[in-house]
Amino acid sequence: MSQPTPDERAADWLIRRDRGLTPGEQDDYLQWLAADPRHGDALARQQATWRELDLLADWRPEHAPEPNPALLAPPRHATRRPLRWLALGALAAAACVALAFFLNRETRPTSSLVSATPTVATGYEKRLLDDGSVLELNRGASVSVVYTSTERRVLLLSGEAHFTVAKNPLRPFIVSAAGVETRAVGTAFNVRLAATAVEVLVTAGRVQVTPCLAPDARSSHTLAPPETVSLVSRGERVTISRASDRAQVTLPPIVPIAVTAAEIARTLAWQPRLLEFSSAPLAQVVAEFNRHNTLQLSLADPALASLPVIASFRSDNAEGFVRLLEATAGVRAERRGDTILLRRANSP
């Protein structure tokens, strides 16, 4: 039986990547990739084909009688050969596939959570709640989840969290933060508990925001008068003073403020995102990682700055990216506190 060609092996690795690589498969993949530079070229070709098929999958008969031929047209500079691999020989393909392994592994929410015991996020965390809702926690956020047969309640005790709520009109979803209740049925919103105020930003659907006259939502409390209740829609934000700073008899009406897409992006910049580069210099990749992380990368060897990177990876996976640099690109990493110094492996 003939041996599979590099393209056939590359296609097989992409399929296995799509369903998730095991640790053993991850090791096998890196060994295969490092064995021959042609393997990386094959992966790049297969990845490009998958992107074209994804574009074709977006076509629907109602859009046009037949697909636009430009969907599968070759790039304008298709005859140009890609940059040579240089010291990042295996990185281009490794980052597209092996880093996608980290992406697939780390973006999956943890197991379902319903617990009255407060938990604190040591970094960005994504959790799947018992009803299918998704809770994303910023670093340092503390929450307690209490579900009953009639309601789903999350107590935000500190920090910031984003909620994507599974729809269930019979069990309203309520987030309590310093005496402010945000009630939703099926929507998505961000709540930030600051030193003096509670900020609610709606990213999908609509929520009802109600300040309470008692700061602890778990105790017997009195909701604010109806005129202070606000309906906040997608693209709007409200800011309410914390319960300890509010008058216990009179409360001002809550007025939603429209925010731009750029403002929403800045507010949610703490959430990891997919970063994509096509022959970007390593210096640019490092700068982008540093914008999103407390852990900072530093090019101790200026010769690394211009090396090209072709990759898709999560913005919060700086350490995974560094591990791949060490394994596939001849880079040596040295950690000093919250900084990782990068230099060529053969440099002094």
C-alpha angles and dihedrals in degrees: 000000000000120000117253115260120245089256092053092049091046091052090049091052091051091052092049090046090054092060093039132270123249118225089257092051089048090058092046090050094052091048091050091047094050093046096075133008088222089068090066091050090051092051091051091052093049092047090053090051091052090052091053092050090050088056091049090049089061091063117101128187091242090060095061139333090259136007119280106262088221089069090078099027115130116255117270091251097037092133093061114098116235120255114282115262095242111167089339092056097137096027097082094062096027091058091049093053113013093044087048085060089060089044093053093043098047101039093059109101116242120253119298115290131207110154135139089207110101115244127197124212112229089192136348108325132184118200134184113221124215094261096049096264116137123228120196117192127201117221110289096015116142123202141171120203120209118176125182133173091266105038145016112224131183120187112210102204097175142349129014136311139175121217128202103189126211108226117253116145091189092060111040117209112232130185115197118198123168093328097318118115121203111192124194140164104194115349144094129252144156125232123194121188106205129180095271107011148033116233122199121190120183116213098174135014121348137294137195115235118200127176116215129217092227121058098221112071091193092063130067104288140169120237118226121262115279093255091065094053114101134198108216119197135199112298094023132109135197129193121201127182115248117266093254089059097045127094110250095221109034127036127183118239115268111243117197116222122209114236130198126243089251091054091049090051091051092049092051096040088113090070115091116249138187112267116200127192132179112199090329116166114255090241089063092048091050091050091052092050090049091054090060104037143060087215105080129207119214128191102225088175112057090201089074094058097086099041110123122244124196106186152125116213144145118273093229095052099084093135092052089051091051091050090056092048088055094046100043112015107049092250126144119209127203121188120215112175108297093349131083115202115211123203138151112282092236095048120105 
